[in-house]
Amino acid sequence: MKREILAIALFLTSLLPFNDFIPLALILLGFISLEKEWKILPVVSILTFTISFFFDYTRGNAVLLTLSLPLILISVRYDKLISSIFFSLSIAFLPFGTEDYIILFLTSILLIGVNYRGTIISGIFLLVISAFGYPYSNFAYFYLIFGVISAVLQDKITIKKEYYLSLGAVLFPLLYHYIIPSILLSLGFGMFFPFSIVFSAIMFFTEGVKYGLFLIPIIILPYVLKKWKNLITFSLISAGISWFSAIFPPLLLFLFPIYRIEKRSLIIS
């Protein structure tokens, strides 16, 4: 099931322009590493190379996917380290509106429990490329600082794989132009690690969604309605995906694996 979702998501992402493709692909590669589903990558790479004969702009996407294969293979043994590198780097390439996002996003990563070594490695990498004129020196600084803090707190944070899914909660506020579906998806993914909803609510508010902070109390739902947590989570996600599919119809493909996980969520959405 996870393999199907990741494969569909990575292939659809490979159809995007390169600048939009990079951060999303890195996030998905992080999940692929975490789940040790390395077999997905060669298949999607071949499909993307095939598509590139018809759409030239996807050739760079195919090359990047192919070059990432060695890291994915290493992740079979070092899954948390490699996935944390992918997750951390993805944030540096997201289309931030202001530098306040640096603190919000890196704090959320720290709280979710990304492997501190991956954060430090990402910081060193960004520091090196910033020496060649790329504007990533600020990111490198925060990565190194948060990497050190994470190293100190590593034994005090319980890391669960599903926590990584809550990264979506703090990503979808970037799509605030589509307020309702972005809120639905942000809350849906936030259910995997409810505290991340605090950060997504703050980000919605800073982006001009007037009532964004009123989303914060929703963090109690997974604790009060434990029995219905999965139903609430996938109902919100499927509703958000359905709404966005009006803009990008291929997103409907994600409803098939969601149906297999929680059938009632599609009826509710």
Secondary structure, 3 states (H helix, E strand, C coil): CHHHHHHHHHHHHCCCCHHHHHHHHHHHHHHHHHHCCCCHHHHHHHHHHHHHCCCHHHHHHHHHHHHCHHHHHHCCCCHHHHHHHHHHHHHHCCCCCCCHHHHHHHHHHHHHCCCHHHHHHHHHHHHHHHCCCCCCHHHHHHHHHHHHHHHHHHHHCCCCHHHHHHHHHHCHHHHCCCHHHHHHHHHHHHCCCCCHHHHHHHHHHHCCCCCHHHHHHHHHHHHHCHHHHHHHHHHHHHHHHHHHCCCCHHHHHHHHHHHHHCHHHHHHC
